[in-house]
């Protein structure tokens, strides 16, 4: 079966690009992000993170994409 056929009707596909083999976990990743909490004029909370992920390094050059 071709991979296109397997995933062609999928609504959502989650690819764990940090995993270097099929049994590697990803849920216990230690991420310590700093953020700033603010509220808008209606009192709704917003969180602004102080760092931005490196998409090119973390996704494009990840093990899954090589």
Residue frames relative to the residue before (quaternion, step in Angstrom):
aa qw qx qy qz dx dy dz
X 1.0000 0.0000 0.0000 0.0000 0.00 0.00 0.00
X 0.4111 -0.7188 0.5089 0.2353 3.56 -0.87 0.93
X 0.5938 -0.6126 0.3997 0.3352 3.55 -1.05 0.80
X 0.5998 0.5651 -0.3667 0.4317 3.61 1.07 -0.64
X 0.6592 0.5074 -0.3033 0.4648 3.56 1.03 -0.80
X 0.6236 0.5497 -0.3375 0.4416 3.57 1.02 -0.78
X 0.8071 0.3066 -0.1355 0.4861 3.59 0.80 -0.98
X 0.4539 0.7405 -0.4275 0.2508 3.62 1.20 -0.21
X 0.7554 0.3493 -0.2083 0.5138 3.61 1.04 -0.60
X 0.4167 0.7231 -0.4616 0.3007 3.57 1.25 0.14
X 0.3996 -0.6982 0.5438 0.2390 3.55 -1.06 0.79
X 0.7930 -0.0150 0.0587 0.6062 3.54 1.03 -0.86
X 0.0848 -0.7751 0.6253 0.0324 3.56 -0.96 0.91
X 0.1686 -0.7766 0.6014 0.0828 3.55 -0.80 1.02
X 0.0700 -0.7910 0.6078 0.0047 3.55 -0.69 1.11
X 0.2539 -0.7689 0.5725 0.1288 3.54 -0.67 1.10
X 0.1674 -0.8494 0.4954 0.0713 3.55 0.11 1.30
X 0.6215 0.5531 -0.3520 0.4289 3.60 1.17 -0.36
X 0.5803 0.6031 -0.3740 0.3995 3.59 1.19 -0.46
X 0.2682 -0.7793 0.5468 0.1474 3.58 -0.89 0.92
X 0.7722 0.0794 -0.1026 0.6219 3.59 1.30 -0.03
X 0.7163 -0.5273 0.2704 0.3685 3.56 -1.23 0.53
X 0.7318 0.4100 -0.2502 0.4835 3.63 1.08 -0.46
X 0.4284 0.6996 -0.4639 0.3344 3.59 1.26 0.17
X 0.3773 -0.7346 0.5208 0.2160 3.56 -0.97 0.81
X 0.1770 -0.7899 0.5752 0.1179 3.54 -1.28 0.21
X 0.5867 0.6271 -0.3667 0.3579 3.60 1.15 -0.39
X 0.7067 0.4392 -0.2678 0.4857 3.61 1.13 -0.45
X 0.2629 0.7808 -0.5225 0.2195 3.56 1.17 0.50
X 0.3262 -0.7579 0.5370 0.1753 3.55 -0.81 1.00
X 0.0905 0.7899 -0.5952 0.1161 3.54 -0.25 1.28
X 0.0486 -0.7893 0.6119 0.0114 3.53 -0.67 1.06
X 0.0065 0.8234 -0.5640 0.0620 3.54 0.10 1.31
X 0.2949 -0.7266 0.5937 0.1808 3.52 -1.03 0.83
X 0.0026 0.8110 -0.5841 0.0335 3.53 -0.96 0.85
X 0.3322 -0.6993 0.5968 0.2107 3.49 -1.36 0.35
X 0.2534 -0.7663 0.5750 0.1341 3.58 -0.88 0.96
X 0.0727 0.7779 -0.6215 0.0579 3.55 -0.89 0.97
X 0.2806 -0.7272 0.5926 0.2032 3.56 -1.30 0.20
X 0.4201 -0.6845 0.5243 0.2830 3.55 -1.10 0.66
X 0.7648 -0.3855 0.2553 0.4487 3.59 -1.29 -0.04
X 0.6976 0.4438 -0.2661 0.4955 3.60 1.19 -0.52
X 0.5793 -0.6170 0.3603 0.3923 3.57 1.28 0.06
X 0.4475 0.6835 -0.4624 0.3445 3.60 1.25 0.18
X 0.4228 -0.7287 0.4767 0.2509 3.60 -0.88 0.89
X 0.0511 -0.7552 0.6528 0.0297 3.51 -1.21 0.70
X 0.1743 -0.7600 0.6176 0.1024 3.54 -1.11 0.73
X 0.1105 -0.7842 0.6094 0.0368 3.56 -0.76 1.04
X 0.2905 -0.7738 0.5419 0.1521 3.55 -0.64 1.14
X 0.4402 -0.7310 0.4693 0.2272 3.53 -0.98 0.88
X 0.7470 0.2986 -0.2078 0.5564 3.60 1.20 -0.24
X 0.2581 -0.7445 0.5988 0.1436 3.52 -1.21 0.61
X 0.4872 -0.6624 0.4837 0.2997 3.56 -0.95 0.89
X 0.4259 -0.6715 0.5472 0.2613 3.52 -1.22 0.55
X 0.2774 -0.8112 0.4925 0.1501 3.59 0.07 1.32
X 0.6594 0.5198 -0.3229 0.4366 3.58 0.84 -0.92
X 0.7155 0.4333 -0.2521 0.4866 3.58 0.89 -0.89
X 0.7441 0.4426 -0.2327 0.4430 3.60 0.81 -1.01
X 0.7732 0.3088 -0.1690 0.5275 3.59 1.08 -0.61
X 0.7383 0.4428 -0.2537 0.4410 3.58 0.52 -1.16
X 0.7739 0.3144 -0.1710 0.5225 3.60 0.97 -0.83
X 0.3757 0.7451 -0.4739 0.2813 3.60 1.24 0.25
X 0.7069 -0.4876 0.3274 0.3942 3.55 -1.27 0.54
X 0.6601 0.5324 -0.3104 0.4294 3.60 0.90 -0.90
X 0.7390 0.4233 -0.2223 0.4747 3.57 1.05 -0.70
X 0.6144 0.5418 -0.3633 0.4438 3.59 1.22 0.15
